[in-house]
Amino acid sequence: MFEHALYLAESGPEISAYIGDNYYTDIVGAQNAGIYPVLFDPRNIFPDVECHRIYKISDLVSTI
C-alpha cells in the first residue's frame, strides 16, 4: 500500500513522511517502506513505542 501511494504521488520514501494514529499498521508499515513515520497519539495510547510522536495536529508543523 505504501509503495503504491508513493508511486501515485511520484515520490520516494527518502523525501516522504507518513502520519498515522495506529502504531502497528501505520507506523510499522511506513518504517517497512522506508518512509519517515510520525505517530499522532493525542491520548497517549502508545506510550512506549520508539518513533516520533505528536499529540496535537499543530505539532506537525514543527515536526516536518
PDB file of N, CA, C and O in Angstrom, chain B, residues numbered from 101:
ATOM      1  N   MET B 101       0.812  -1.178   0.000  1.00  0.00           N
ATOM      2  CA  MET B 101       0.000   0.000   0.000  1.00  0.00           C
ATOM      3  C   MET B 101       0.872   1.265   0.000  1.00  0.00           C
ATOM      4  O   MET B 101       0.606   2.197  -0.759  1.00  0.00           O
ATOM      5  N   PHE B 102       1.897   1.300   0.837  1.00  0.00           N
ATOM      6  CA  PHE B 102       2.758   2.479   0.926  1.00  0.00           C
ATOM      7  C   PHE B 102       3.511   2.701  -0.378  1.00  0.00           C
ATOM      8  O   PHE B 102       3.635   3.834  -0.843  1.00  0.00           O
ATOM      9  N   GLU B 103       4.007   1.633  -0.961  1.00  0.00           N
ATOM     10  CA  GLU B 103       4.737   1.758  -2.215  1.00  0.00           C
ATOM     11  C   GLU B 103       3.827   2.276  -3.324  1.00  0.00           C
ATOM     12  O   GLU B 103       4.248   3.090  -4.146  1.00  0.00           O
ATOM     13  N   HIS B 104       2.596   1.812  -3.347  1.00  0.00           N
ATOM     14  CA  HIS B 104       1.646   2.265  -4.365  1.00  0.00           C
ATOM     15  C   HIS B 104       1.327   3.752  -4.182  1.00  0.00           C
ATOM     16  O   HIS B 104       1.231   4.490  -5.163  1.00  0.00           O
ATOM     17  N   ALA B 105       1.167   4.184  -2.950  1.00  0.00           N
ATOM     18  CA  ALA B 105       0.919   5.607  -2.679  1.00  0.00           C
ATOM     19  C   ALA B 105       2.103   6.460  -3.139  1.00  0.00           C
ATOM     20  O   ALA B 105       1.912   7.538  -3.702  1.00  0.00           O
ATOM     21  N   LEU B 106       3.311   5.982  -2.903  1.00  0.00           N
ATOM     22  CA  LEU B 106       4.498   6.707  -3.368  1.00  0.00           C
ATOM     23  C   LEU B 106       4.527   6.784  -4.891  1.00  0.00           C
ATOM     24  O   LEU B 106       4.867   7.819  -5.464  1.00  0.00           O
ATOM     25  N   TYR B 107       4.171   5.690  -5.530  1.00  0.00           N
ATOM     26  CA  TYR B 107       4.124   5.658  -6.991  1.00  0.00           C
ATOM     27  C   TYR B 107       3.127   6.683  -7.521  1.00  0.00           C
ATOM     28  O   TYR B 107       3.439   7.442  -8.438  1.00  0.00           O
ATOM     29  N   LEU B 108       1.928   6.702  -6.942  1.00  0.00           N
ATOM     30  CA  LEU B 108       0.899   7.641  -7.390  1.00  0.00           C
ATOM     31  C   LEU B 108       1.304   9.092  -7.136  1.00  0.00           C
ATOM     32  O   LEU B 108       0.956   9.983  -7.911  1.00  0.00           O
ATOM     33  N   ALA B 109       2.031   9.323  -6.060  1.00  0.00           N
ATOM     34  CA  ALA B 109       2.485  10.678  -5.726  1.00  0.00           C
ATOM     35  C   ALA B 109       3.757  11.060  -6.482  1.00  0.00           C
ATOM     36  O   ALA B 109       4.234  12.190  -6.384  1.00  0.00           O
ATOM     37  N   GLU B 110       4.294  10.107  -7.234  1.00  0.00           N
ATOM     38  CA  GLU B 110       5.564  10.310  -7.938  1.00  0.00           C
ATOM     39  C   GLU B 110       6.633  10.804  -6.969  1.00  0.00           C
ATOM     40  O   GLU B 110       7.322  11.793  -7.218  1.00  0.00           O
ATOM     41  N   SER B 111       6.747  10.088  -5.868  1.00  0.00           N
ATOM     42  CA  SER B 111       7.673  10.464  -4.807  1.00  0.00           C
ATOM     43  C   SER B 111       8.477   9.240  -4.384  1.00  0.00           C
ATOM     44  O   SER B 111       8.229   8.127  -4.847  1.00  0.00           O
ATOM     45  N   GLY B 112       9.423   9.461  -3.516  1.00  0.00           N
ATOM     46  CA  GLY B 112      10.222   8.368  -2.986  1.00  0.00           C
ATOM     47  C   GLY B 112      10.173   8.380  -1.473  1.00  0.00           C
ATOM     48  O   GLY B 112       9.840   9.401  -0.870  1.00  0.00           O
ATOM     49  N   PRO B 113      10.499   7.263  -0.856  1.00  0.00           N
ATOM     50  CA  PRO B 113      10.424   7.180   0.603  1.00  0.00           C
ATOM     51  C   PRO B 113      11.383   8.122   1.315  1.00  0.00           C
ATOM     52  O   PRO B 113      11.109   8.560   2.432  1.00  0.00           O
ATOM     53  N   GLU B 114      12.508   8.436   0.677  1.00  0.00           N
ATOM     54  CA  GLU B 114      13.513   9.274   1.328  1.00  0.00           C
ATOM     55  C   GLU B 114      13.075  10.733   1.469  1.00  0.00           C
ATOM     56  O   GLU B 114      13.673  11.479   2.244  1.00  0.00           O
ATOM     57  N   ILE B 115      12.050  11.149   0.737  1.00  0.00           N
ATOM     58  CA  ILE B 115      11.557  12.531   0.843  1.00  0.00           C
ATOM     59  C   ILE B 115      10.093  12.578   1.280  1.00  0.00           C
ATOM     60  O   ILE B 115       9.399  13.572   1.063  1.00  0.00           O
ATOM     61  N   SER B 116       9.638  11.491   1.895  1.00  0.00           N
ATOM     62  CA  SER B 116       8.237  11.400   2.300  1.00  0.00           C
ATOM     63  C   SER B 116       8.111  11.164   3.794  1.00  0.00           C
ATOM     64  O   SER B 116       9.034  10.683   4.451  1.00  0.00           O
ATOM     65  N   ALA B 117       6.951  11.515   4.309  1.00  0.00           N
ATOM     66  CA  ALA B 117       6.610  11.240   5.706  1.00  0.00           C
ATOM     67  C   ALA B 117       5.195  10.683   5.732  1.00  0.00           C
ATOM     68  O   ALA B 117       4.383  10.972   4.853  1.00  0.00           O
ATOM     69  N   TYR B 118       4.914   9.888   6.742  1.00  0.00           N
ATOM     70  CA  TYR B 118       3.577   9.321   6.899  1.00  0.00           C
ATOM     71  C   TYR B 118       3.114   9.595   8.317  1.00  0.00           C
ATOM     72  O   TYR B 118       3.812   9.273   9.279  1.00  0.00           O
ATOM     73  N   ILE B 119       1.945  10.185   8.445  1.00  0.00           N
ATOM     74  CA  ILE B 119       1.378  10.472   9.751  1.00  0.00           C
ATOM     75  C   ILE B 119       0.217   9.512   9.960  1.00  0.00           C
ATOM     76  O   ILE B 119      -0.705   9.451   9.148  1.00  0.00           O
ATOM     77  N   GLY B 120       0.271   8.764  11.056  1.00  0.00           N
ATOM     78  CA  GLY B 120      -0.788   7.811  11.345  1.00  0.00           C
ATOM     79  C   GLY B 120      -1.095   7.764  12.822  1.00  0.00           C
ATOM     80  O   GLY B 120      -0.320   8.246  13.649  1.00  0.00           O
ATOM     81  N   ASP B 121      -2.243   7.174  13.149  1.00  0.00           N
ATOM     82  CA  ASP B 121      -2.656   7.119  14.548  1.00  0.00           C
ATOM     83  C   ASP B 121      -2.636   5.711  15.137  1.00  0.00           C
ATOM     84  O   ASP B 121      -3.034   5.509  16.285  1.00  0.00           O
ATOM     85  N   ASN B 122      -2.175   4.746  14.354  1.00  0.00           N
ATOM     86  CA  ASN B 122      -2.063   3.383  14.871  1.00  0.00           C
ATOM     87  C   ASN B 122      -0.624   2.907  14.674  1.00  0.00           C
ATOM     88  O   ASN B 122      -0.134   2.827  13.548  1.00  0.00           O
ATOM     89  N   TYR B 123       0.033   2.599  15.763  1.00  0.00           N
ATOM     90  CA  TYR B 123       1.437   2.206  15.676  1.00  0.00           C
ATOM     91  C   TYR B 123       1.621   0.969  14.807  1.00  0.00           C
ATOM     92  O   TYR B 123       2.500   0.938  13.945  1.00  0.00           O
ATOM     93  N   TYR B 124       0.801  -0.044  15.029  1.00  0.00           N
ATOM     94  CA  TYR B 124       1.025  -1.345  14.395  1.00  0.00           C
ATOM     95  C   TYR B 124       0.767  -1.334  12.892  1.00  0.00           C
ATOM     96  O   TYR B 124       1.476  -2.015  12.152  1.00  0.00           O
ATOM     97  N   THR B 125      -0.203  -0.599  12.431  1.00  0.00           N
ATOM     98  CA  THR B 125      -0.470  -0.586  10.988  1.00  0.00           C
ATOM     99  C   THR B 125       0.202   0.590  10.293  1.00  0.00           C
ATOM    100  O   THR B 125       0.831   0.417   9.249  1.00  0.00           O
ATOM    101  N   ASP B 126       0.076   1.771  10.856  1.00  0.00           N
ATOM    102  CA  ASP B 126       0.581   2.971  10.194  1.00  0.00           C
ATOM    103  C   ASP B 126       2.090   3.136  10.336  1.00  0.00           C
ATOM    104  O   ASP B 126       2.794   3.303   9.340  1.00  0.00           O
ATOM    105  N   ILE B 127       2.578   3.091  11.543  1.00  0.00           N
ATOM    106  CA  ILE B 127       3.987   3.397  11.794  1.00  0.00           C
ATOM    107  C   ILE B 127       4.893   2.256  11.345  1.00  0.00           C
ATOM    108  O   ILE B 127       5.895   2.490  10.669  1.00  0.00           O
ATOM    109  N   VAL B 128       4.552   1.035  11.711  1.00  0.00           N
ATOM    110  CA  VAL B 128       5.369  -0.112  11.295  1.00  0.00           C
ATOM    111  C   VAL B 128       5.346  -0.247   9.773  1.00  0.00           C
ATOM    112  O   VAL B 128       6.373  -0.544   9.162  1.00  0.00           O
ATOM    113  N   GLY B 129       4.194  -0.033   9.165  1.00  0.00           N
ATOM    114  CA  GLY B 129       4.097  -0.095   7.706  1.00  0.00           C
ATOM    115  C   GLY B 129       4.962   0.952   7.029  1.00  0.00           C
ATOM    116  O   GLY B 129       5.659   0.656   6.059  1.00  0.00           O
ATOM    117  N   ALA B 130       4.918   2.170   7.537  1.00  0.00           N
ATOM    118  CA  ALA B 130       5.743   3.241   6.974  1.00  0.00           C
ATOM    119  C   ALA B 130       7.225   2.931   7.148  1.00  0.00           C
ATOM    120  O   ALA B 130       8.013   3.115   6.220  1.00  0.00           O
ATOM    121  N   GLN B 131       7.604   2.465   8.325  1.00  0.00           N
ATOM    122  CA  GLN B 131       9.007   2.110   8.572  1.00  0.00           C
ATOM    123  C   GLN B 131       9.462   1.020   7.609  1.00  0.00           C
ATOM    124  O   GLN B 131      10.562   1.097   7.062  1.00  0.00           O
ATOM    125  N   ASN B 132       8.635   0.016   7.401  1.00  0.00           N
ATOM    126  CA  ASN B 132       8.991  -1.079   6.496  1.00  0.00           C
ATOM    127  C   ASN B 132       9.149  -0.607   5.054  1.00  0.00           C
ATOM    128  O   ASN B 132       9.895  -1.204   4.278  1.00  0.00           O
ATOM    129  N   ALA B 133       8.446   0.465   4.699  1.00  0.00           N
ATOM    130  CA  ALA B 133       8.548   1.019   3.348  1.00  0.00           C
ATOM    131  C   ALA B 133       9.660   2.062   3.241  1.00  0.00           C
ATOM    132  O   ALA B 133       9.894   2.607   2.162  1.00  0.00           O
ATOM    133  N   GLY B 134      10.346   2.343   4.348  1.00  0.00           N
ATOM    134  CA  GLY B 134      11.431   3.316   4.335  1.00  0.00           C
ATOM    135  C   GLY B 134      10.969   4.760   4.436  1.00  0.00           C
ATOM    136  O   GLY B 134      11.731   5.681   4.143  1.00  0.00           O
ATOM    137  N   ILE B 135       9.727   4.961   4.849  1.00  0.00           N
ATOM    138  CA  ILE B 135       9.138   6.296   4.964  1.00  0.00           C
ATOM    139  C   ILE B 135       9.264   6.775   6.409  1.00  0.00           C
ATOM    140  O   ILE B 135       9.119   5.986   7.343  1.00  0.00           O
ATOM    141  N   TYR B 136       9.532   8.068   6.590  1.00  0.00           N
ATOM    142  CA  TYR B 136       9.639   8.644   7.933  1.00  0.00           C
ATOM    143  C   TYR B 136       8.261   8.641   8.598  1.00  0.00           C
ATOM    144  O   TYR B 136       7.341   9.286   8.096  1.00  0.00           O
ATOM    145  N   PRO B 137       8.102   7.927   9.718  1.00  0.00           N
ATOM    146  CA  PRO B 137       6.792   7.844  10.360  1.00  0.00           C
ATOM    147  C   PRO B 137       6.625   8.860  11.490  1.00  0.00           C
ATOM    148  O   PRO B 137       7.569   9.163  12.219  1.00  0.00           O
ATOM    149  N   VAL B 138       5.410   9.376  11.615  1.00  0.00           N
ATOM    150  CA  VAL B 138       5.048  10.249  12.725  1.00  0.00           C
ATOM    151  C   VAL B 138       3.754   9.702  13.315  1.00  0.00           C
ATOM    152  O   VAL B 138       2.749   9.568  12.617  1.00  0.00           O
ATOM    153  N   LEU B 139       3.790   9.390  14.593  1.00  0.00           N
ATOM    154  CA  LEU B 139       2.611   8.850  15.271  1.00  0.00           C
ATOM    155  C   LEU B 139       1.800   9.986  15.881  1.00  0.00           C
ATOM    156  O   LEU B 139       2.308  10.746  16.705  1.00  0.00           O
ATOM    157  N   PHE B 140       0.542  10.100  15.475  1.00  0.00           N
ATOM    158  CA  PHE B 140      -0.393  11.050  16.075  1.00  0.00           C
ATOM    159  C   PHE B 140      -1.095  10.305  17.204  1.00  0.00           C
ATOM    160  O   PHE B 140      -1.930   9.433  16.963  1.00  0.00           O
ATOM    161  N   ASP B 141      -0.747  10.657  18.434  1.00  0.00           N
ATOM    162  CA  ASP B 141      -1.207   9.899  19.608  1.00  0.00           C
ATOM    163  C   ASP B 141      -1.724  10.851  20.697  1.00  0.00           C
ATOM    164  O   ASP B 141      -1.109  10.967  21.757  1.00  0.00           O
ATOM    165  N   PRO B 142      -2.852  11.534  20.442  1.00  0.00           N
ATOM    166  CA  PRO B 142      -3.331  12.545  21.392  1.00  0.00           C
ATOM    167  C   PRO B 142      -3.740  11.986  22.749  1.00  0.00           C
ATOM    168  O   PRO B 142      -3.751  12.718  23.738  1.00  0.00           O
ATOM    169  N   ARG B 143      -4.074  10.701  22.810  1.00  0.00           N
ATOM    170  CA  ARG B 143      -4.485  10.098  24.085  1.00  0.00           C
ATOM    171  C   ARG B 143      -3.382   9.259  24.725  1.00  0.00           C
ATOM    172  O   ARG B 143      -3.614   8.568  25.717  1.00  0.00           O
ATOM    173  N   ASN B 144      -2.189   9.326  24.153  1.00  0.00           N
ATOM    174  CA  ASN B 144      -1.039   8.589  24.685  1.00  0.00           C
ATOM    175  C   ASN B 144      -1.331   7.089  24.805  1.00  0.00           C
ATOM    176  O   ASN B 144      -1.031   6.465  25.823  1.00  0.00           O
ATOM    177  N   ILE B 145      -1.911   6.534  23.766  1.00  0.00           N
ATOM    178  CA  ILE B 145      -2.260   5.111  23.738  1.00  0.00           C
ATOM    179  C   ILE B 145      -1.018   4.239  23.583  1.00  0.00           C
ATOM    180  O   ILE B 145      -0.988   3.105  24.062  1.00  0.00           O
ATOM    181  N   PHE B 146       0.000   4.766  22.917  1.00  0.00           N
ATOM    182  CA  PHE B 146       1.224   4.010  22.654  1.00  0.00           C
ATOM    183  C   PHE B 146       2.411   4.684  23.343  1.00  0.00           C
ATOM    184  O   PHE B 146       3.287   5.217  22.661  1.00  0.00           O
ATOM    185  N   PRO B 147       2.462   4.674  24.674  1.00  0.00           N
ATOM    186  CA  PRO B 147       3.497   5.443  25.388  1.00  0.00           C
ATOM    187  C   PRO B 147       4.919   4.904  25.252  1.00  0.00           C
ATOM    188  O   PRO B 147       5.875   5.654  25.445  1.00  0.00           O
ATOM    189  N   ASP B 148       5.078   3.640  24.931  1.00  0.00           N
ATOM    190  CA  ASP B 148       6.406   3.024  24.962  1.00  0.00           C
ATOM    191  C   ASP B 148       7.012   2.759  23.589  1.00  0.00           C
ATOM    192  O   ASP B 148       8.019   2.056  23.497  1.00  0.00           O
ATOM    193  N   VAL B 149       6.436   3.295  22.529  1.00  0.00           N
ATOM    194  CA  VAL B 149       6.952   2.997  21.192  1.00  0.00           C
ATOM    195  C   VAL B 149       8.126   3.901  20.845  1.00  0.00           C
ATOM    196  O   VAL B 149       8.251   5.012  21.361  1.00  0.00           O
ATOM    197  N   GLU B 150       8.978   3.406  19.965  1.00  0.00           N
ATOM    198  CA  GLU B 150      10.175   4.126  19.524  1.00  0.00           C
ATOM    199  C   GLU B 150       9.910   4.753  18.156  1.00  0.00           C
ATOM    200  O   GLU B 150      10.192   4.143  17.125  1.00  0.00           O
ATOM    201  N   CYS B 151       9.375   5.953  18.150  1.00  0.00           N
ATOM    202  CA  CYS B 151       9.185   6.707  16.915  1.00  0.00           C
ATOM    203  C   CYS B 151       8.842   8.141  17.294  1.00  0.00           C
ATOM    204  O   CYS B 151       8.592   8.448  18.459  1.00  0.00           O
ATOM    205  N   HIS B 152       8.835   9.007  16.296  1.00  0.00           N
ATOM    206  CA  HIS B 152       8.467  10.397  16.565  1.00  0.00           C
ATOM    207  C   HIS B 152       6.965  10.451  16.814  1.00  0.00           C
ATOM    208  O   HIS B 152       6.182   9.882  16.052  1.00  0.00           O
ATOM    209  N   ARG B 153       6.563  11.143  17.892  1.00  0.00           N
ATOM    210  CA  ARG B 153       5.140  11.230  18.249  1.00  0.00           C
ATOM    211  C   ARG B 153       4.717  12.683  18.366  1.00  0.00           C
ATOM    212  O   ARG B 153       5.490  13.543  18.786  1.00  0.00           O
ATOM    213  N   ILE B 154       3.469  12.938  17.986  1.00  0.00           N
ATOM    214  CA  ILE B 154       2.870  14.242  18.224  1.00  0.00           C
ATOM    215  C   ILE B 154       1.548  14.019  18.946  1.00  0.00           C
ATOM    216  O   ILE B 154       0.926  12.964  18.824  1.00  0.00           O
ATOM    217  N   TYR B 155       1.136  15.022  19.694  1.00  0.00           N
ATOM    218  CA  TYR B 155      -0.090  14.914  20.486  1.00  0.00           C
ATOM    219  C   TYR B 155      -1.175  15.857  19.992  1.00  0.00           C
ATOM    220  O   TYR B 155      -2.349  15.690  20.321  1.00  0.00           O
ATOM    221  N   LYS B 156      -0.778  16.854  19.195  1.00  0.00           N
ATOM    222  CA  LYS B 156      -1.720  17.795  18.587  1.00  0.00           C
ATOM    223  C   LYS B 156      -1.332  17.955  17.122  1.00  0.00           C
ATOM    224  O   LYS B 156      -0.150  17.923  16.779  1.00  0.00           O
ATOM    225  N   ILE B 157      -2.323  18.125  16.266  1.00  0.00           N
ATOM    226  CA  ILE B 157      -2.038  18.312  14.844  1.00  0.00           C
ATOM    227  C   ILE B 157      -1.140  19.528  14.631  1.00  0.00           C
ATOM    228  O   ILE B 157      -0.299  19.532  13.732  1.00  0.00           O
ATOM    229  N   SER B 158      -1.316  20.552  15.451  1.00  0.00           N
ATOM    230  CA  SER B 158      -0.484  21.752  15.303  1.00  0.00           C
ATOM    231  C   SER B 158       0.997  21.459  15.548  1.00  0.00           C
ATOM    232  O   SER B 158       1.851  22.228  15.108  1.00  0.00           O
ATOM    233  N   ASP B 159       1.318  20.362  16.242  1.00  0.00           N
ATOM    234  CA  ASP B 159       2.715  19.964  16.450  1.00  0.00           C
ATOM    235  C   ASP B 159       3.373  19.476  15.161  1.00  0.00           C
ATOM    236  O   ASP B 159       4.598  19.404  15.071  1.00  0.00           O
ATOM    237  N   LEU B 160       2.567  19.147  14.182  1.00  0.00           N
ATOM    238  CA  LEU B 160       3.086  18.590  12.936  1.00  0.00           C
ATOM    239  C   LEU B 160       3.983  19.577  12.192  1.00  0.00           C
ATOM    240  O   LEU B 160       4.974  19.172  11.586  1.00  0.00           O
ATOM    241  N   VAL B 161       3.655  20.833  12.231  1.00  0.00           N
ATOM    242  CA  VAL B 161       4.430  21.848  11.508  1.00  0.00           C
ATOM    243  C   VAL B 161       5.884  21.852  11.965  1.00  0.00           C
ATOM    244  O   VAL B 161       6.789  21.915  11.134  1.00  0.00           O
ATOM    245  N   SER B 162       6.117  21.788  13.252  1.00  0.00           N
ATOM    246  CA  SER B 162       7.497  21.801  13.751  1.00  0.00           C
ATOM    247  C   SER B 162       8.196  20.455  13.561  1.00  0.00           C
ATOM    248  O   SER B 162       9.419  20.367  13.671  1.00  0.00           O
ATOM    249  N   THR B 163       7.426  19.416  13.279  1.00  0.00           N
ATOM    250  CA  THR B 163       7.997  18.085  13.096  1.00  0.00           C
ATOM    251  C   THR B 163       8.604  17.917  11.710  1.00  0.00           C
ATOM    252  O   THR B 163       9.675  17.329  11.564  1.00  0.00           O
ATOM    253  N   ILE B 164       7.924  18.429  10.703  1.00  0.00           N
ATOM    254  CA  ILE B 164       8.414  18.276   9.338  1.00  0.00           C
ATOM    255  C   ILE B 164       8.848  19.606   8.796  1.00  0.00           C
ATOM    256  O   ILE B 164       9.295  19.691   7.652  1.00  0.00           O
TER     257      ILE B 164
END
